[in-house]
Amino acid sequence: MIIKSGIAVSPGIAIGPALLFGVRSFRIPQRFVAVDAVDGEVTRLRLAIQTVAKSIEQSQESASRQLGSEYAAIFGAHLMMVQDPKLLGEVETLIRTKCFSPEFACSRVFRNYARSLQNLGNAYMAERAADVLDLEKRVMNALLGESRRDLSNLSHPAVILAHNLTPSETASLDRKNVLGFATEGGGRTSHTAILAGALELPAVVGVGSFLSDVSVDDVVIIDGSNGKVVIDPDEATLAGYRFVLSQQKSESHRLASLNSGAATTLDGVRIQVMGNIEFPQEVQHCIERGADGIGLYRTEFLYIGADHSPSEEEQFNSYRAVVAACNDRPVVIRTLDLGADKIPGGDSIFHTNAENPALGLRSIRLSLRYISLFKTQLRGILRAGCGGRVKIMFPLITSLLELRQAKLILRDVMDDLAEERIAFSRDVQVGMMVEVPAAALQARIFAKEVDFFSIGTNDLIQYALAVDRSDPNVAALYSSADPAILTLLKMTVDAAREQGIPVTICGQMSSDLRFIPLLIGLGVRTLSVTPFAIAEVRDLIRHLSVSQAEEIAEHALTLDLARDVDNYLRGELQRIYPEKQ
Amino acid sequence: MSNAQSRQVTVKGEHGLHLVPCSLIAKTSNVYACEIEIRTGNKLAKAKNIFDLMGLGVGKGAVLTLSATGDDAEVALAALEELFNSGFEPHARPEIAP
């Protein structure tokens, strides 16, 4: 038994036979060619490069369709590398002057390039060596005429172990048979790690050298929660992990068995439980767990890592994918919620001096400053709304003027689309995030001018308590249970009720079971939670009555200290939902 | 040539000149006829070559000198400067509050 540690990037446990992937073992059939064959060999090389370029273009297209432009940009760079004139010049020179076979020449040149990246002393660039070796593999496969072995179609369930998985390999993983994966390389921000999280596959990256310790079909355990990889475990370890895995499974089965039907309280009140997502492919996870729709679709990932602001068409495609996957369930699309520094092509002057980005030019403020950027997004959303139930939500609204201005621009965009005879959803509902204390304090005024509220508790707490949760010096001061927060929530929910508009809670607070009785007791009837929590939240709701929740809320509001609120809610949860304990 | 131009830019973005920014610089540079070089410290790269650029191994905050020689040097540099100013974002997943 060997236990290795790496970086935990996607939680859960996977146990299965090892499938060693992409261990470099090309058998180069012949190293040298005859002098009079050189011209023909160069042609063979060029054809192989063309084949690879074409397949990268296809990957680029499918990545842009399925995953968004931020992934497609990587393939754009791969395409440029494989067609690099200097690199190809070196390969051709080796063939012509030294009579190397194209396979041998490519292997030499690509590996030299990879090695020089590894030797730069820059961790990020060293990771890119894997990209160059991926290209080498592709060119080799094209030269050798073998179809590329891929991970999209495995014969049996397996744990994938690799030095590195490239974006193209991760994107094509066979979801049915890949149990989880571990890689020697990679970091927390590698493409593979991000994608593993979205696919909900247990994964550990950055394990360091371990492939030589594994034989094919060895049993391997991947503990994606603790960043461990156990190779050939002994009986006791295996039994221990099997037990945890069976618990995980029975818990998810128990929850899955409850997925059908509505989440209704013991006294018959229907509570909507929706999902918060970032990528179109997460919709499926939400629906499998019984979500009533998407309560928060964050659109930032179209912009982050993109080489340009996403075009209307790119946005439309992503939004459309979500709307289609939701199949008539509502989708709340939040307009851009980022700082100016994150916008490709954004105006750098405004952010470079910002010492306090949370209070700076971000979110709706940015959209109102760069109106053409905003309009492009609104056009994409409105067009995607056709035939679905799309709602638009503006983030970080602080003053009524901002809200009115945003609505005015939305109206303009609708007029433009109508004039251009482009199909769009005209009766789209418009809501706002309540996440600035000023908006909560003025909720009665705002409620008259929107179709719904959505309370973003993370920002609301940060602004109301003046705490940056990511700063360890003050993180302990951040508390969802603070009486001030409860008061702001109550003001917002009461104002919405007076105007007869719905309120959703979409911050992390609503994914925390402790707060759910309180929120329902305050009058919230829609919760939007992280996909992972949907089934459990729905289950809890079925154990709860509204009258009981109202009593809990009423009592919680009388408590003076966050600590007391916390303890009280914890105790009530244990009483209502002992399954969890 | 007579019309050599140069200017300085600062690298933004968490990971410096990583893969995608390098490809964008090369792509932009290849639009123009002029010779473009990027210099930092004692390292020099041809802006039209992605591997050359990656070989600079430039991190966040580095100051680079762009120089171009040729008829369209001025426009080429302006385009590159704009690209640098737009900031190069990593493919990271930042904390985004709902």
Interface residues (C-beta under 8 A of the other chain):
Chain A: E70 Y71 A73 I74 G76 A77 M80 M81 D84 P85 K86 L87 Y113 S116 L117 L120 G121 N122 Y124 M125 R128 D131 T189 H191 I194 G197 N276 E278 L296 R298 E300 F301 I304 G305 A306 D307 D337 L338 D341 K342 I343 P344 G345 G346 S348 M433 E435 G456 T457 N458 D459 Q462 S470 C506 G507 Q508 S528
Chain B: K12 E14 H15 G16 H18 L19 V20 P21 C22 S23 L24 A26 K27 N49 I50 F51 D52 M54 G55 G57 G59 E82 N85 S86 G87 E89 P90 H91 A92 R93 P94 E95 I96 A97 P98
